[in-house]
């Protein structure tokens, strides 16, 4: 590998952690299953595409029912036709690995915290809390989603650098309403002296949209609009997105200035600029990496810069390393939606090869294949030489 392929080693990437809401009620009733479920069973790496998953809305579940429906097609073949309660118990045990009792307690407190806010905060624009596609999105975006084909998506979406997709998304009026709603919520916080949680450890200026009632709207945004795009553009994740963390970040005078080099706690990230007038604030991308390679060098082809424009969105993998340059003047506000997949996170635990999306794994695999081809050619040429002598 030439040194020109590795121009510089990046600063250590930080994982920006956030919060997400899970439906917290009771555990599955009657967890003792008639069929014995072996603890050694694991999820399949690839889903059974012919299997029709069941709905779990009517069961008393500790996690969001949509997660169970999304996870079901990854169950071992021997479990696909077992009782729904047995499948729910098996999937619950897998999900519990990611949410120990301390985390469950945190989620319960978070839910109570949000209920207190919603009980006291009066929204300024109710229309933001229910997603009306024709009011929210530009016509071309709505048309492409309705057609729901790769061709329709690519007709409105650009891919200026591998794994980075940009497109016009929000109507100007919706951007303005969001800005006013956020200002109204911050005014409520200041007047009531209500202590709120900020988006994550790296964003101290901004608000969590789920905290004051926008969670259902964001869930619809993920399920109806981001999930279809993920299926086409991020095949290793597919349609398995099942939870989210939505928030707004602010940059400018008396706000954050820039954003350090990091990766997101998400599988897919949607980043939409809401406004206002500003200079600077460009995103800089440095390639996608798995956990093992997050701090490896950047290849020449992985360098990319992106300038924000109100209403325009950029969609990328959460593991795509990046940061934001300083906002030199004005006030920049961006809406971010971290989309997560419990299925992808479980499957990733048993994967050794991330070459389909990790730039470093991909390079290593290609180098190994090239070395094998070269060695094979050498052997064949040597044999040919022996046969002619």
Kinemage of the C-alpha trace (Angstrom):
@kinemage 1
@onewidth
@group {chain A} dominant
@subgroup {mainchain}
@vectorlist {calphas} color= white
{ca unk a 1} P 0.000 0.000 0.000
{ca unk a 2} L 1.488 3.336 -1.037
{ca unk a 3} L 1.941 6.153 1.447
{ca unk a 4} L -0.096 8.424 -0.839
{ca unk a 5} L -3.149 6.341 0.024
{ca unk a 6} L -2.749 7.365 3.668
{ca unk a 7} L -2.211 11.142 3.707
{ca unk a 8} L -2.833 11.565 7.415
{ca unk a 9} L -4.048 9.817 10.526
{ca unk a 10} L -7.220 11.388 11.925
{ca unk a 11} L -7.735 12.500 15.486
{ca unk a 12} L -9.391 9.830 17.641
{ca unk a 13} L -13.087 9.650 16.810
{ca unk a 14} L -15.586 10.093 19.611
{ca unk a 15} L -18.849 8.196 19.743
{ca unk a 16} L -21.586 10.776 20.284
{ca unk a 17} L -24.094 9.008 22.495
{ca unk a 18} L -27.740 9.964 22.659
{ca unk a 19} L -30.987 8.843 24.204
{ca unk a 20} L -33.856 6.865 22.765
{ca unk a 21} L -37.320 5.991 24.019
{ca unk a 22} L -38.547 2.441 24.374
{ca unk a 23} L -42.123 1.551 25.206
{ca unk a 24} L -41.784 0.455 28.827
{ca unk a 25} L -44.599 -1.590 30.288
{ca unk a 26} L -44.559 -5.122 31.609
{ca unk a 27} L -42.657 -8.179 30.496
{ca unk a 28} L -44.259 -10.754 28.216
{ca unk a 29} L -47.018 -12.470 30.157
{ca unk a 30} L -46.586 -16.164 30.871
{ca unk a 31} L -42.917 -16.324 29.772
{ca unk a 32} L -42.763 -20.074 30.458
{ca unk a 33} L -42.981 -21.474 26.940
{ca unk a 34} L -44.276 -24.911 26.087
{ca unk a 35} L -41.419 -25.337 23.640
{ca unk a 36} L -37.932 -25.367 25.093
{ca unk a 37} L -35.785 -22.595 23.643
{ca unk a 38} L -32.097 -23.299 23.678
{ca unk a 39} L -29.922 -20.481 24.968
{ca unk a 40} L -27.346 -21.457 22.341
{ca unk a 41} L -29.620 -20.383 19.470
{ca unk a 42} L -28.579 -17.206 17.689
{ca unk a 43} L -30.094 -14.885 15.145
{ca unk a 44} L -29.375 -15.606 11.501
{ca unk a 45} L -26.926 -13.326 9.700
{ca unk a 46} L -29.413 -12.928 6.835
{ca unk a 47} L -33.204 -12.662 7.144
{ca unk a 48} L -35.662 -15.182 5.754
{ca unk a 49} L -37.182 -12.963 3.070
{ca unk a 50} L -40.059 -15.360 2.402
{ca unk a 51} L -41.190 -15.384 6.032
{ca unk a 52} L -44.106 -13.133 6.955
{ca unk a 53} L -43.461 -11.680 10.402
{ca unk a 54} L -46.241 -11.435 12.962
{ca unk a 55} L -47.505 -8.327 14.722
{ca unk a 56} L -46.880 -7.891 18.460
{ca unk a 57} L -48.955 -4.801 19.221
{ca unk a 58} L -51.419 -6.648 21.471
{ca unk a 59} L -48.776 -8.236 23.733
{ca unk a 60} L -47.549 -6.579 26.922
{ca unk a 61} L -43.941 -6.028 25.900
{ca unk a 62} L -41.051 -4.273 27.534
{ca unk a 63} L -39.782 -2.978 24.195
{ca unk a 64} L -41.425 -1.397 21.158
{ca unk a 65} L -43.563 -4.022 19.302
{ca unk a 66} L -42.118 -2.914 15.957
{ca unk a 67} L -38.718 -4.178 17.093
{ca unk a 68} L -40.089 -7.715 17.490
{ca unk a 69} L -41.703 -7.653 14.047
{ca unk a 70} L -38.469 -6.439 12.452
{ca unk a 71} L -36.389 -9.015 14.318
{ca unk a 72} L -38.570 -12.054 13.619
{ca unk a 73} L -37.300 -12.827 10.107
{ca unk a 74} L -33.796 -13.241 11.572
{ca unk a 75} L -34.879 -15.997 13.950
{ca unk a 76} L -33.391 -19.493 13.604
{ca unk a 77} L -35.440 -21.615 11.127
{ca unk a 78} L -36.609 -23.927 13.916
{ca unk a 79} L -38.303 -21.006 15.674
{ca unk a 80} L -40.147 -19.323 12.817
{ca unk a 81} L -43.300 -21.419 13.248
{ca unk a 82} L -43.359 -21.616 17.056
{ca unk a 83} L -45.920 -19.779 19.182
{ca unk a 84} L -45.783 -16.010 19.011
{ca unk a 85} L -45.270 -15.802 22.792
{ca unk a 86} L -42.266 -18.131 22.525
{ca unk a 87} L -40.722 -16.015 19.776
{ca unk a 88} L -41.351 -12.861 21.783
{ca unk a 89} L -39.632 -14.402 24.833
{ca unk a 90} L -36.605 -15.430 22.769
{ca unk a 91} L -36.283 -11.985 21.147
{ca unk a 92} L -36.834 -10.279 24.501
{ca unk a 93} L -33.882 -12.175 25.973
{ca unk a 94} L -31.689 -10.996 23.096
{ca unk a 95} L -32.820 -7.390 23.472
{ca unk a 96} L -32.242 -7.558 27.235
{ca unk a 97} L -28.527 -7.930 26.530
{ca unk a 98} L -28.570 -4.336 25.390
{ca unk a 99} L -30.721 -3.056 28.241
{ca unk a 100} L -29.694 -4.240 31.718
{ca unk a 101} L -31.835 -3.371 34.735
{ca unk a 102} L -29.993 -0.079 35.314
{ca unk a 103} L -30.785 0.953 31.737
{ca unk a 104} L -34.433 -0.015 32.150
{ca unk a 105} L -34.603 2.219 35.224
{ca unk a 106} L -33.047 5.063 33.231
{ca unk a 107} L -35.631 4.626 30.473
{ca unk a 108} L -38.478 4.716 32.995
{ca unk a 109} L -37.126 7.961 34.463
{ca unk a 110} L -36.713 9.406 30.977
{ca unk a 111} L -40.306 8.550 30.142
{ca unk a 112} L -41.547 10.265 33.329
{ca unk a 113} L -39.361 13.302 32.536
{ca unk a 114} L -40.895 13.623 29.081
{ca unk a 115} L -44.424 13.245 30.362
{ca unk a 116} L -43.815 16.159 32.766
{ca unk a 117} L -42.641 18.365 29.920
{ca unk a 118} L -45.513 17.439 27.595
{ca unk a 119} L -48.033 18.066 30.395
{ca unk a 120} L -46.771 21.643 30.836
{ca unk a 121} L -45.539 22.752 27.414
{ca unk a 122} L -48.008 24.241 24.917
{ca unk a 123} L -46.889 23.667 21.311
{ca unk a 124} L -46.842 26.674 19.036
{ca unk a 125} L -47.568 24.799 15.784
{ca unk a 126} L -49.568 21.597 16.204
{ca unk a 127} L -49.111 20.698 12.543
{ca unk a 128} L -45.459 19.837 13.236
{ca unk a 129} L -46.537 17.038 15.566
{ca unk a 130} L -48.318 15.048 12.853
{ca unk a 131} L -46.414 14.318 9.677
{ca unk a 132} L -48.317 15.492 6.590
{ca unk a 133} L -45.997 14.590 3.664
{ca unk a 134} L -47.335 17.181 1.221
{ca unk a 135} L -46.924 19.962 3.795
{ca unk a 136} L -43.539 18.782 5.095
{ca unk a 137} L -41.646 17.726 1.987
{ca unk a 138} L -40.885 19.115 -1.454
{ca unk a 139} L -43.027 17.437 -4.167
{ca unk a 140} L -40.118 15.595 -5.809
{ca unk a 141} L -39.228 13.871 -2.533
{ca unk a 142} L -42.838 12.803 -1.910
{ca unk a 143} L -43.128 11.450 -5.471
{ca unk a 144} L -39.915 9.432 -5.166
{ca unk a 145} L -40.964 7.890 -1.841
{ca unk a 146} L -44.414 7.005 -3.184
{ca unk a 147} L -42.889 5.238 -6.201
{ca unk a 148} L -40.511 3.470 -3.789
{ca unk a 149} L -37.927 2.259 -6.311
{ca unk a 150} L -34.183 2.682 -6.529
{ca unk a 151} L -34.647 4.526 -9.809
{ca unk a 152} L -37.087 7.024 -8.252
{ca unk a 153} L -34.745 7.619 -5.292
{ca unk a 154} L -31.682 8.157 -7.463
{ca unk a 155} L -33.609 10.597 -9.663
{ca unk a 156} L -33.702 13.133 -6.793
{ca unk a 157} L -30.698 12.058 -4.689
{ca unk a 158} L -27.032 12.724 -5.402
{ca unk a 159} L -24.130 10.633 -4.113
{ca unk a 160} L -21.189 13.078 -4.308
{ca unk a 161} L -18.975 10.695 -2.316
{ca unk a 162} L -19.446 6.967 -1.602
{ca unk a 163} L -22.043 6.448 1.131
{ca unk a 164} L -23.062 10.138 1.346
{ca unk a 165} L -26.458 11.042 -0.124
{ca unk a 166} L -27.805 14.578 -0.492
{ca unk a 167} L -31.258 15.782 -1.543
{ca unk a 168} L -33.767 18.580 -1.149
{ca unk a 169} L -36.260 17.517 1.508
{ca unk a 170} L -38.117 20.063 3.667
{ca unk a 171} L -40.418 22.829 2.501
{ca unk a 172} L -39.152 26.350 3.423
{ca unk a 173} L -42.268 27.016 5.526
{ca unk a 174} L -41.710 23.845 7.588
{ca unk a 175} L -38.128 24.924 8.280
{ca unk a 176} L -39.438 28.252 9.554
{ca unk a 177} L -42.071 26.574 11.734
{ca unk a 178} L -39.472 24.280 13.266
{ca unk a 179} L -37.244 27.245 14.098
{ca unk a 180} L -40.143 29.076 15.746
{ca unk a 181} L -41.217 25.967 17.681
{ca unk a 182} L -37.695 25.426 18.984
{ca unk a 183} L -37.431 29.067 20.055
{ca unk a 184} L -40.800 28.738 21.783
{ca unk a 185} L -39.676 25.629 23.664
{ca unk a 186} L -36.417 27.272 24.750
{ca unk a 187} L -38.426 30.275 25.960
{ca unk a 188} L -40.622 27.896 27.985
{ca unk a 189} L -37.510 26.293 29.500
{ca unk a 190} L -36.060 29.680 30.443
{ca unk a 191} L -39.297 31.012 31.966
{ca unk a 192} L -40.100 27.859 33.950
{ca unk a 193} L -36.442 27.169 34.822
{ca unk a 194} L -37.076 23.609 33.713
{ca unk a 195} L -33.857 21.595 33.572
{ca unk a 196} L -33.682 19.815 30.220
{ca unk a 197} L -31.320 17.229 28.802
{ca unk a 198} L -29.193 18.215 25.846
{ca unk a 199} L -28.927 16.091 22.648
{ca unk a 200} L -25.741 14.180 23.584
{ca unk a 201} L -22.311 14.545 25.148
{ca unk a 202} L -20.990 16.502 22.156
{ca unk a 203} L -23.943 18.873 21.646
{ca unk a 204} L -24.603 21.190 24.592
{ca unk a 205} L -26.643 23.654 22.539
{ca unk a 206} L -29.906 22.333 21.183
{ca unk a 207} L -32.919 20.307 22.278
{ca unk a 208} L -34.135 16.710 22.070
{ca unk a 209} L -37.249 16.763 19.894
{ca unk a 210} L -38.717 13.617 21.478
{ca unk a 211} L -38.724 15.380 24.859
{ca unk a 212} L -41.574 17.749 24.004
{ca unk a 213} L -43.873 15.559 21.956
{ca unk a 214} L -42.319 15.240 18.501
{ca unk a 215} L -41.410 11.552 18.972
{ca unk a 216} L -44.417 10.080 17.073
{ca unk a 217} L -43.758 12.390 14.111
{ca unk a 218} L -40.085 11.372 14.023
{ca unk a 219} L -41.066 7.702 14.234
{ca unk a 220} L -43.233 8.150 11.129
{ca unk a 221} L -40.392 9.977 9.406
{ca unk a 222} L -38.037 7.068 10.072
{ca unk a 223} L -40.501 4.300 9.204
{ca unk a 224} L -42.117 5.819 6.129
{ca unk a 225} L -39.268 7.791 4.579
{ca unk a 226} L -35.806 6.914 5.916
{ca unk a 227} L -36.335 3.152 6.128
{ca unk a 228} L -37.115 2.824 2.364
{ca unk a 229} L -33.968 4.824 1.549
{ca unk a 230} L -31.909 2.679 3.900
{ca unk a 231} L -33.124 -0.472 2.163
{ca unk a 232} L -31.655 0.784 -1.131
{ca unk a 233} L -28.564 2.707 -0.079
{ca unk a 234} L -27.411 0.755 2.996
{ca unk a 235} L -28.173 -2.901 2.134
{ca unk a 236} L -26.369 -4.322 5.166
{ca unk a 237} L -28.895 -2.443 7.333
{ca unk a 238} L -31.854 -2.768 4.977
{ca unk a 239} L -35.309 -2.089 6.398
{ca unk a 240} L -34.395 -3.074 9.959
{ca unk a 241} L -34.382 0.443 11.467
{ca unk a 242} L -36.583 0.231 14.556
{ca unk a 243} L -35.786 3.118 16.954
{ca unk a 244} L -34.605 6.698 16.787
{ca unk a 245} L -33.144 9.692 18.623
{ca unk a 246} L -34.175 13.062 17.189
{ca unk a 247} L -32.721 16.418 18.136
{ca unk a 248} L -31.749 19.895 17.002
{ca unk a 249} L -28.263 21.405 17.311
{ca unk a 250} L -27.376 25.098 17.184
{ca unk a 251} L -24.168 26.829 16.127
{ca unk a 252} L -23.135 30.482 16.138
{ca unk a 253} L -22.547 33.332 18.580
{ca unk a 254} L -23.131 32.213 22.190
{ca unk a 255} L -23.723 28.673 20.845
{ca unk a 256} L -21.457 25.851 19.728
{ca unk a 257} L -18.845 26.930 17.196
{ca unk a 258} L -17.781 23.646 15.594
{ca unk a 259} L -18.063 19.878 16.043
{ca unk a 260} L -15.184 17.521 16.765
{ca unk a 261} L -14.245 14.412 14.801
{ca unk a 262} L -16.728 11.658 15.722
{ca unk a 263} L -19.087 8.857 14.756
{ca unk a 264} L -22.765 8.654 15.726
{ca unk a 265} L -24.561 6.178 17.965
{ca unk a 266} L -26.755 5.231 15.010
{ca unk a 267} L -26.887 2.979 11.983
{ca unk a 268} L -28.211 5.718 9.683
{ca unk a 269} L -28.111 9.482 10.287
{ca unk a 270} L -30.342 12.086 8.641
{ca unk a 271} L -29.059 15.662 8.920
{ca unk a 272} L -31.278 18.501 7.632
{ca unk a 273} L -30.384 22.179 7.810
{ca unk a 274} L -33.284 24.346 9.047
{ca unk a 275} L -31.517 27.704 8.674
{ca unk a 276} L -30.939 30.502 9.487
{ca unk a 277} L -28.408 32.779 7.766
{ca unk a 278} L -24.813 31.742 8.456
{ca unk a 279} L -21.325 31.321 7.073
{ca unk a 280} L -19.050 28.324 7.530
{ca unk a 281} L -20.135 25.189 9.357
{ca unk a 282} L -19.169 22.775 6.565
{ca unk a 283} L -19.145 19.066 7.374
{ca unk a 284} L -15.948 17.135 6.664
{ca unk a 285} L -16.211 13.382 6.069
{ca unk a 286} L -13.369 10.889 6.482
{ca unk a 287} L -14.701 7.450 5.554
{ca unk a 288} L -16.817 4.778 7.250
{ca unk a 289} L -15.234 2.505 9.847
{ca unk a 290} L -16.183 -0.403 12.090
{ca unk a 291} L -15.328 -0.257 15.815
{ca unk a 292} L -11.973 -1.953 15.237
{ca unk a 293} L -10.808 0.582 12.670
{ca unk a 294} L -12.483 3.800 13.851
{ca unk a 295} L -9.159 5.592 14.381
{ca unk a 296} L -7.308 4.350 11.302
{ca unk a 297} L -5.987 6.653 8.585
{ca unk a 298} L -8.107 8.280 5.901
{ca unk a 299} L -7.685 7.302 2.248
{ca unk a 300} L -7.524 9.987 -0.425
{ca unk a 301} L -10.891 9.064 -1.939
{ca unk a 302} L -12.599 9.312 1.470
{ca unk a 303} L -12.079 13.059 1.893
{ca unk a 304} L -15.291 15.013 1.309
{ca unk a 305} L -16.703 18.373 2.369
{ca unk a 306} L -20.386 19.306 2.491
{ca unk a 307} L -21.941 22.778 2.777
{ca unk a 308} L -25.351 23.101 4.448
{ca unk a 309} L -28.347 24.710 2.751
{ca unk a 310} L -31.739 25.202 4.450
{ca unk a 311} L -34.178 22.421 3.613
{ca unk a 312} L -31.468 20.211 2.140
{ca unk a 313} L -30.631 16.859 3.754
{ca unk a 314} L -27.569 14.651 3.924
{ca unk a 315} L -28.008 10.944 4.701
{ca unk a 316} L -25.132 8.664 5.726
{ca unk a 317} L -24.162 5.750 7.930
{ca unk a 318} L -23.737 6.576 11.597
{ca unk a 319} L -20.240 5.064 11.445
{ca unk a 320} L -19.189 7.571 8.772
{ca unk a 321} L -16.466 9.588 10.506
{ca unk a 322} L -16.867 13.329 10.318
{ca unk a 323} L -16.869 16.694 12.053
{ca unk a 324} L -18.101 20.251 11.437
{ca unk a 325} L -15.950 23.291 10.774
{ca unk a 326} L -16.527 26.531 12.646
{ca unk a 327} L -19.661 28.562 11.944
{ca unk a 328} L -17.930 31.892 11.428
{ca unk a 329} L -20.992 34.141 11.411
{ca unk a 330} L -24.747 33.995 11.832
{ca unk a 331} L -26.807 31.227 13.417
{ca unk a 332} L -27.028 27.671 12.040
{ca unk a 333} L -29.692 25.190 13.198
{ca unk a 334} L -29.805 21.554 12.077
{ca unk a 335} L -32.294 18.765 12.702
{ca unk a 336} L -30.730 15.325 13.155
{ca unk a 337} L -32.418 11.950 13.274
{ca unk a 338} L -30.314 9.027 14.470
{ca unk a 339} L -31.953 5.836 13.185
{ca unk a 340} L -30.992 2.617 14.939
{ca unk a 341} L -31.402 -1.092 14.243
{ca unk a 342} L -31.441 -3.635 17.067
{ca unk a 343} L -31.217 -6.390 14.438
{ca unk a 344} L -28.062 -4.978 12.842
{ca unk a 345} L -26.444 -4.508 16.243
{ca unk a 346} L -27.141 -8.105 17.243
{ca unk a 347} L -25.940 -9.558 13.928
{ca unk a 348} L -22.803 -7.381 14.009
{ca unk a 349} L -21.753 -9.100 17.249
{ca unk a 350} L -21.063 -12.285 15.268
{ca unk a 351} L -19.546 -10.738 12.145
{ca unk a 352} L -15.812 -10.718 11.499
{ca unk a 353} L -16.023 -9.180 8.037
{ca unk a 354} L -17.378 -5.626 7.683
{ca unk a 355} L -15.908 -5.114 4.213
{ca unk a 356} L -19.327 -4.269 2.707
{ca unk a 357} L -19.326 -0.927 4.572
{ca unk a 358} L -16.046 -0.390 6.489
{ca unk a 359} L -13.438 1.316 4.308
{ca unk a 360} L -10.497 -0.255 6.130
{ca unk a 361} L -11.968 -3.781 6.077
{ca unk a 362} L -12.689 -3.343 2.359
{ca unk a 363} L -9.102 -2.263 1.608
{ca unk a 364} L -7.687 -5.157 3.612
{ca unk a 365} L -9.925 -7.661 1.803
{ca unk a 366} L -8.962 -6.321 -1.638
{ca unk a 367} L -5.264 -6.437 -0.775
{ca unk a 368} L -5.655 -10.037 0.414
{ca unk a 369} L -7.495 -10.982 -2.781
{ca unk a 370} L -4.863 -9.271 -4.962
{ca unk a 371} L -2.073 -11.075 -3.115
{ca unk a 372} L -3.860 -14.393 -3.657
{ca unk a 373} L -4.328 -13.665 -7.367
{ca unk a 374} L -0.654 -12.709 -7.730
{ca unk a 375} L 0.466 -15.840 -5.910
{ca unk a 376} L -1.818 -18.022 -8.056
{ca unk a 377} L -0.473 -16.456 -11.256
{ca unk a 378} L 3.098 -17.077 -10.100
{ca unk a 379} L 2.350 -20.740 -9.463
{ca unk a 380} L 0.652 -21.167 -12.855
{ca unk a 381} L 3.497 -19.444 -14.681
{ca unk a 382} L 6.047 -21.608 -12.867
{ca unk a 383} L 4.157 -24.759 -13.865
{ca unk a 384} L 3.915 -23.552 -17.456
{ca unk a 385} L 7.663 -22.913 -17.502
{ca unk a 386} L 8.382 -26.399 -16.213
{ca unk a 387} L 6.164 -27.997 -18.865
{ca unk a 388} L 7.909 -26.185 -21.721
{ca unk a 389} L 11.458 -26.894 -20.544
